[in-house]
C-alpha cells in the first residue's frame, strides 16, 4: 500500500510503525494510557456505576476508552513481526482486517464522543484544567493515532458491518442498561442520539480511510 491514505503524511506513519524504538514507545504509551483509563473507572465518582459493579465479561463494553486503546495496542502489535520491513509488505488476513477496522472505529468514536459528551455537559466540566481541557486533548489523541491505521491496514465489507453492529450494540448497552461511561450529568436523550450518530460516523470514516478489499487471505 504505497499510496497516501488519509490526512496523515505517510512519512510519519513509516517513522512510527517501521522502526523498533518508535513502535515500542507507541505500544508502551498506549498501555500506560489504558491503565490510567481503567483506574478512572475503578475510582469513578460516588453514586455512579463502578467497574466493581459490572460483570467482568462486560468490562470491555463499559470501559469504552480503555477498550479502544487495548484494541489499538493489539492492532499495532501485529506489526512487530515485520519490523525492518516496509509497511507495503505487511500482509492482510481476514482476522486482521476485522481487528484493524474495529480498532479504528473504537478510537475515532471514543475520541469524538468525549468531546461531544463534555460539551453537552459543559457546565459540569468547564473550566477545570484536567476534567475538561486535559480529557478532551488526550481523547482527541485517539483520533490522531487512528490516522496511523490506514497506512498498514485494509478492511472488508464484513468487517465494516461487524464494526457497526458492535458499535450500535454497545450504544444499546450503554444507554439502555446504564453502562455508559461515568458522567457528571444525566445523559438524557441528546447524548444517546449523538452517540448513535457517532457510531455511524466512525464506521463511515473507517470506510472512507481504509481501502476496502473484496477478498483477503484467510491465513497469513
C-alpha positions in Angstrom: 0.0 0.0 0.0 2.2 2.8 -1.2 -0.5 5.4 -1.9 -1.4 8.1 0.6 -4.2 7.1 2.9 -5.9 9.8 5.0 -4.6 13.2 6.1 -1.5 11.9 7.9 1.5 12.0 5.6 2.9 8.5 5.0 6.4 9.5 6.1 5.1 10.0 9.7 3.4 6.6 9.6 6.6 5.0 8.4 8.6 6.7 11.2 6.3 5.4 14.0 5.5 2.0 12.6 8.6 0.7 10.8 11.2 1.5 13.4 11.6 -0.6 16.6 12.1 2.3 19.1 9.2 4.4 17.9 6.8 1.4 17.6 7.7 0.1 21.1 7.2 3.5 22.6 3.8 3.8 20.9 2.8 0.4 22.4 4.1 1.5 25.9 2.3 4.8 25.8 -0.9 3.0 24.8 -0.5 0.5 27.6 0.1 3.2 30.2 -2.9 5.3 28.9 -5.1 2.2 29.1 -4.1 1.6 32.7 -4.9 5.2 33.6 -8.3 4.8 31.9 -9.0 1.6 33.9 -8.1 3.4 37.1 -10.6 6.2 36.3 -13.4 3.6 36.0 -12.2 1.9 39.3 -12.2 5.3 41.1 -15.3 6.8 39.4 -17.5 9.3 41.1 -19.5 8.1 44.1 -23.1 7.2 43.3 -22.3 6.0 39.8 -21.8 2.6 38.4 -18.3 1.4 39.1 -16.1 -1.2 37.5 -16.7 -3.5 40.5 -20.4 -3.3 39.9 -20.1 -4.6 36.3 -19.8 -8.2 35.2 -16.2 -8.9 34.2 -17.5 -10.0 30.8 -18.9 -6.6 30.2 -15.8 -4.6 31.2 -14.7 -4.1 27.5 -18.1 -2.6 26.7 -18.3 -0.5 29.9 -14.7 0.8 30.0 -15.0 2.2 26.5 -11.9 4.3 26.2 -9.5 1.7 27.7 -11.1 -0.8 25.4 -10.3 1.4 22.4 -6.7 1.7 23.5 -6.5 -2.0 24.0 -7.8 -2.7 20.5 -5.3 -0.2 19.0 -2.5 -1.8 21.0 -3.4 -5.2 19.6 -3.6 -3.7 16.1 -0.2 -2.1 16.3 1.4 -5.1 17.9 0.6 -7.1 14.8 3.4 -5.1 13.1 6.1 -6.4 15.5 7.0 -9.4 13.3 7.5 -7.1 10.3 9.9 -4.5 11.9 12.6 -3.5 9.5 10.3 -4.1 6.5 8.2 -1.6 4.6 4.5 -1.1 5.6 3.8 -2.2 2.0 5.0 -5.7 2.9 2.6 -6.2 5.8 0.2 -9.0 4.9 -3.6 -8.8 5.2 -5.7 -11.6 6.6 -9.4 -11.7 7.4 -8.9 -11.6 11.2 -6.5 -8.6 10.8 -9.0 -6.8 8.6 -11.6 -7.1 11.4 -9.2 -6.2 14.2 -7.8 -3.1 12.4 -11.3 -1.9 11.4 -12.8 -2.3 14.8 -9.8 -0.7 16.5 -10.1 2.4 14.2 -13.8 2.7 14.7 -13.5 2.5 18.5 -10.6 5.0 18.6 -12.5 7.5 16.5 -15.8 7.0 18.2 -14.4 7.4 21.8 -12.2 10.3 20.8 -15.1 12.2 19.3 -17.6 11.0 21.9 -15.6 12.5 24.7 -15.6 15.9 23.0 -19.3 15.7 22.4 -20.2 14.4 25.9 -18.1 17.1 27.8 -19.6 19.9 25.7 -23.2 18.7 26.2 -22.5 18.8 29.9 -20.2 21.9 29.6 -21.2 23.5 32.9 -20.3 20.3 34.8 -16.7 20.2 33.5 -15.5 23.6 32.4 -13.2 25.3 33.3 -11.4 22.6 35.3 -8.0 22.2 33.6 -7.9 18.4 33.6 -11.6 17.5 33.8 -12.3 19.5 30.6 -9.2 20.5 28.7 -7.0 17.6 29.7 -9.5 14.9 28.9 -10.6 16.4 25.6 -7.0 16.8 24.4 -6.0 13.3 25.4 -9.1 11.8 23.7 -8.5 13.8 20.5 -5.2 12.0 20.6 -7.2 8.8 20.0 -8.4 10.2 16.6 -4.8 11.3 15.7 -3.4 7.9 16.5 -6.2 6.3 14.5 -4.9 8.0 11.4 -1.9 5.6 11.5 -4.2 2.6 10.9 -4.9 3.2 7.2 -1.2 3.1 6.4 -0.9 -0.6 7.3 -4.4 -1.9 7.2 -7.3 -2.6 4.9 -10.9 -3.6 5.6 -13.7 -5.6 4.1 -17.5 -5.1 3.9 -17.9 -7.8 6.5 -15.5 -6.0 8.9 -17.3 -2.7 8.4 -20.7 -4.3 9.0 -19.4 -6.1 12.1 -17.9 -2.8 13.5 -21.2 -1.0 13.0 -23.2 -3.8 14.7 -20.8 -3.9 17.6 -20.8 -0.1 18.0 -24.6 0.2 17.9 -24.9 -2.8 20.3 -22.5 -1.0 22.7 -24.8 2.0 22.5 -27.8 0.0 23.5 -25.9 -1.5 26.4 -24.6 1.9 27.5 -27.9 3.8 27.4 -30.5 1.1 27.5 -28.9 -0.7 30.6 -26.9 2.2 32.1 -23.4 1.1 31.2 -22.3 4.3 29.7 -19.0 5.9 30.9 -19.4 7.8 34.2 -20.7 11.3 33.7 -21.3 14.3 35.9 -24.8 14.8 34.5 -27.8 12.9 33.3 -27.2 12.0 29.6 -30.9 12.5 28.9 -31.9 11.9 25.3 -29.4 14.1 23.5 -26.2 12.2 24.3 -27.6 8.8 23.4 -28.7 10.1 20.0 -25.4 11.8 19.5 -23.6 8.6 20.4 -25.5 6.6 17.8 -24.7 9.2 15.2 -21.0 8.9 16.2 -21.1 5.1 15.8 -22.4 5.5 12.2 -19.9 8.4 11.6 -17.0 6.4 12.9 -17.7 3.4 10.6 -18.1 5.9 7.7 -14.7 7.3 8.5 -13.2 3.8 8.6 -14.9 3.0 5.2 -13.5 6.3 3.8 -9.9 5.9 5.1 -9.4 2.1 4.8 -9.1 0.5 1.4 -11.9 -2.0 1.0 -10.8 -5.4 -0.2 -13.3 -7.7 -1.9 -11.1 -10.7 -1.0 -8.3 -11.2 1.5 -6.2 -14.1 2.6 -7.8 -16.4 5.1 -4.5 -17.0 6.8 -1.2 -15.3 6.9 
